[in-house]
Amino acid sequence: MSEARRKAPTRARRKKHWALRVAGWLLALFFLGVIGAAATFFIGYQTTDIPDVNKEFATNTTTVTYANGTRELGSLYEQNRRSVPLAQIPKHVQDAVIAAEDRTFWTNPGISPSGMARAAFNIARGEQLQGGSTITQQYVKIMYLTQERTFSRKFSELFIATKLSRSQDKKSTLEGYLNTIYFGEGAYGVAAAGEAYFQVKDPKNLSVPQAALLATVLNNPSIFDVDDKSKKTQDRILSRYRYVLDGMRLSGTITQAQADAYSKNLPALKKKGKSSRYKGSAGFLLDMARKELVKLGFTDEQIVGDGLRVKTTIDYKLQENAVKAVFSDKQPGKPDKLHIGLASVRPETGELVAMVGGPDFLKSQINWATARARPGSSFKPFAVAAALQEGKTLEDTFEGDGPIEIRGGKYDNEFGEDYGTVSLLTATEKSVNTAFYDLVDRQLDSGPEKVAKAAEAAGIPTIPAADRDAPALVLGPNAYASPVDMASAYGTFAADGKRTPAHIISEVKDITGKVLWSDKSKLQATQAIDPEIAKTTSYALQQVVDAKGGTGSAAREIDRPAAGKTGTAGGMSVDHRRANLKCKCEKFKEGDDTLTSWWVGYTPQLSTAVLYRAGKEGESDLDDYTDENAFFGGGYPAETWVDFMKPSLEDLPVEEFSEPSEENMGTPTPTFTPSKTPPSNTPSNTPSNTPSNTPSNTPSNTPSRTPTKSPTKTRTPKPPWPTLPTTPPTEGSTPNDPGGPNDPGDGNQ
C-alpha cells in the first residue's frame, strides 16, 4: 500500500475528531449560557422589589422657550386623567386593548419571551432599545419606573412585571393599565380618551369601532395621529385599526360580519377644542415645535409628560417684528379671507428665527407659513443656478418675445410684453417668462430635471417625478413650496451655497438638565451648491432689487445690500372652477386669477419669504381684494418684507454679498437659437454683450463691477449636484390646481 493511501484515513479521522471536539465545546458553552442566564434572572428576580408607585406617574410639564432660553413661549403639559373601576369599562373596550397590545394577556406570566427575543434582536442590530412589552410590562413602566430606554430599566421592568403578575390579580393589572396608559390628546386612561376623541364621558357608552380606534392610537399616539390627514398616516391608522378588529374577532368579542362592517371606515371623531395655550399667532410656533420634536424621535408621552426643557430658535424681538409687519393696518381685505405667511431663516445656521402662520391657531390650524403653494417666478433662481451649473453665464442670451411655443403649448409674458433678445441677467431682473422657458426646454439638456435638482439641493422638498420633465417647472406650478421652504432655499444662496436644514428646535434637555438633543451637534452645514454658482445667483438676484426696472425695487427701502425675487402664480381659482363646472361660461375659462403672490428676499444675515393667499382654501383670486397689480410680488408682499426686515436688521452691521467670479459673469456660450425670425432691429443670432441697435433690451444701470467682455472661454460643467436629505412634506399643505399648457402661470413680477 502506498504512503499516500495510508495517510488519507488518518487525515479524515483527525478532521472528524476536531469536528466532534468543536461541537462539544459549543454545546458546553450553550448550556453554560443557559445556566448563566437562568442564574442571572433568578438573582435579579430575588433581589428586585416592587417599588413605590410613581408620584403622579412621573408626569411633568414640558416647557418651550424662545431662543434666549429664558422667555417662555408656552408649555406642552396637557394631562387629563379620570379613573373608573374595571366593572364600568365594557368588555369590548377591554378586549380591544388586549387585541391591540397583548393577545396572551390572560395567560402569560407578565412577560413575553418572543417579545423579549425580538427586542434583543433589534438591540443586536444596533437599533434603539424598544418593543417586546406586555400590558403588564407597560403598566410597570408607567407606575413604577421611568421612560428612559436603558438595559438596567428594561431588566428591572422584566423582574417587577414577573413578580407583579404572580402577586396581583390580572383584573387589577388591567384596571390600572386602562386608567393610566396614554392615548394622546393629553388623555391618560380610557375615560379621558373617550371624552377627548369622541366627547363620550362614560366608557360604557363607547361603541366597538370607537374602542378599536382608541386601542389603535394608544400604541403610539405620534405615529397614529388622527389629526394628520395625509394619506400615508390615514392608511397606517386604518391598517392598525383593522388589526385590532381582527383580534377582537378571534377572541369572539365580535362576529366576522361585524368585523367586516366596522373595518370599512374609521369612526367619526368629535374632538374637543385645542387647549387655550395655543391661542394667538404663537400657537403656530408651539404646534410646529411639538411636531418637530416628534420628527426628532421624541414620543408623544415624553413630550407631554417627561418635563422636557425645549429651547426654540425663535428670536422674541424678530417674532414681534414679524407679527407687526403681517398684521399692520396696511394690509387690504378681510382678516378671515386674506392670508399672509411669513418665515425668516438665519442662512448660516438654518435657524427659523420668526414665523407667522396666522392670527389665531385656535380659530384655524392651517399654518400659512408651512402650507405649500405655487411659487411662480420665485422659482426662477433655481433655473439660474442650473444654467450656471451647466456652463452658461449671466450674459448668455435667450428669447424674450412671446408667445413662445414649447412642446405644443404656447407661453407668453405678462400682458403680452416683448423684450427681444435678453441676457440671463436681464431675464432675471425683469422676470421674463419666455426667456426662462427657452432656457429650460431648448438650451439645457433635460432642463426641467436640472432645475428640480438645483431646487432640491438648495432646500426645496423633493419634486414629484411626474413634474420633473415639464418646462413649466421653471415657474413652479406643481413644485409646491411653503414660505419656510423658500426662506431656507434662498438662505442657501445667501450662505454661498452652504445649506443647513431649516428647524425650530435648538436644544432639548431632560428634567435634570441633561442635553438630549442639540442642533449644534446634530445639524451641520453642507456645501449643497458650488460657492461660485451661489454667489453669481445672488448677484443676479441683487439686480432684481437694484437695477432700473427690476421687479423688486421696493426692497431697496431697507437701505442695505439685498437680493430677492418676486413670484405671482395665476390660474383658475377654486370659486371659478366650481362655477365653470356648473355653467361652462367663457368668462370662467380664462384662468387668469392671481392665486399666490410672493416676495422672497435676503441679506447675508436673514432670508425671509412672504406669501399672500386668499379664501378658505388659500386658492381664491387675490385681485378681488385690491386695485389692479397690487398683488404682484413687488407690491404688498415686498412691503410686508420691508416692514419686517428693516427693524430686524437695524442692530446688525451692514454686510456685503460675496463677489462672483468673472467666469460665471463673463462671455456667453454661443448656443442661442431664436424661435422665430427676429425683426429688422433685433440683433443677429451671434450673442453679444450689448446689442448695438436695441438698447432697450439691455439694463441701463448694470453695476460697474460687471466684467468687461473677454475672449470666449470654454467651460467644463461642474460635477453633479450632491445628494442631500430633503425636508419631508410639511404638515398642513393645501393642494393647488397645477394649471395646463396655456396657463399663464406667473407674471413678469
Number of C-alpha atoms within 10 A of each C-alpha: 5 6 7 8 9 10 10 10 11 10 11 10 11 11 12 11 11 11 12 12 12 12 11 12 11 12 12 12 12 12 11 12 12 12 12 12 12 12 12 12 15 13 12 16 18 11 9 15 13 14 11 9 13 14 9 9 15 16 19 19 19 22 20 25 23 24 22 13 16 10 12 16 21 18 21 24 19 20 17 16 17 14 15 17 11 17 10 11 19 16 13 19 25 19 26 29 27 22 24 24 19 18 19 15 18 12 8 15 17 27 24 20 13 11 15 18 13 15 19 17 13 15 14 11 9 9 11 12 17 16 13 18 24 24 24 28 25 18 23 26 23 22 21 18 21 16 14 13 11 11 11 9 14 18 15 21 25 24 24 25 26 18 18 20 17 12 9 10 10 17 12 12 18 20 19 21 23 25 22 22 22 28 27 26 25 21 23 24 24 32 25 27 28 24 19 22 21 17 15 19 16 15 19 16 13 23 14 23 25 23 26 31 26 26 26 27 21 23 18 16 18 22 16 22 18 18 12 14 12 13 9 9 16 17 13 13 20 18 13 20 27 22 17 28 31 22 21 27 20 14 15 11 19 17 15 15 10 14 20 13 11 18 20 10 11 16 16 10 14 13 15 12 9 14 14 10 17 20 16 15 19 22 26 27 25 23 15 18 22 22 17 15 19 15 12 11 10 15 18 23 20 20 23 24 22 21 21 25 24 30 25 26 24 25 18 18 13 19 22 15 18 27 20 15 22 25 15 12 8 11 18 12 14 11 13 13 15 18 24 26 25 31 29 35 32 26 32 19 20 29 25 27 26 26 32 29 27 27 22 17 23 17 13 13 16 20 30 29 28 26 23 25 28 29 32 32 30 29 27 26 24 26 28 30 27 27 26 25 24 19 16 27 25 26 23 25 31 28 28 27 23 22 18 22 15 18 10 9 13 15 21 26 23 18 8 12 14 17 21 23 27 28 26 25 25 28 29 29 29 23 27 30 32 27 27 26 27 24 26 26 19 19 18 19 12 15 26 24 21 24 28 28 23 26 26 23 26 31 28 28 23 19 19 11 9 8 18 20 17 20 25 30 26 30 26 28 29 24 25 25 28 29 30 30 27 31 30 32 31 35 35 31 32 29 29 26 26 24 28 25 24 24 23 27 26 23 19 21 17 16 15 9 10 11 14 13 17 14 18 10 8 8 15 14 16 14 19 23 25 20 19 21 25 28 24 26 31 30 23 26 26 25 28 30 26 23 21 15 16 24 27 29 20 20 28 15 15 18 10 15 17 28 28 29 33 34 32 27 29 26 28 25 25 20 13 20 16 13 13 16 10 9 9 12 12 8 9 19 13 14 19 17 22 26 30 27 33 34 33 32 32 29 27 21 17 26 32 31 31 33 28 24 24 25 18 14 15 26 23 22 22 29 16 12 16 12 10 10 14 15 25 27 32 27 20 23 29 31 21 26 29 21 20 26 25 16 16 17 16 10 8 9 9 13 12 11 17 17 12 21 15 17 20 21 25 22 24 25 19 14 16 19 15 19 16 11 9 15 9 8 11 15 17 14 15 13 22 17 16 16 18 11 11 14 10 11 19 19 21 11 11 14 11 7 10 15 13 12 15 10 8 11 11 10 12 9 12 12 9 13 18 15 10 14 12 14 15 10 18 18 16 17 19 17 15 20 17 19 17 13 16 15 21 25 34 33 24 24 29
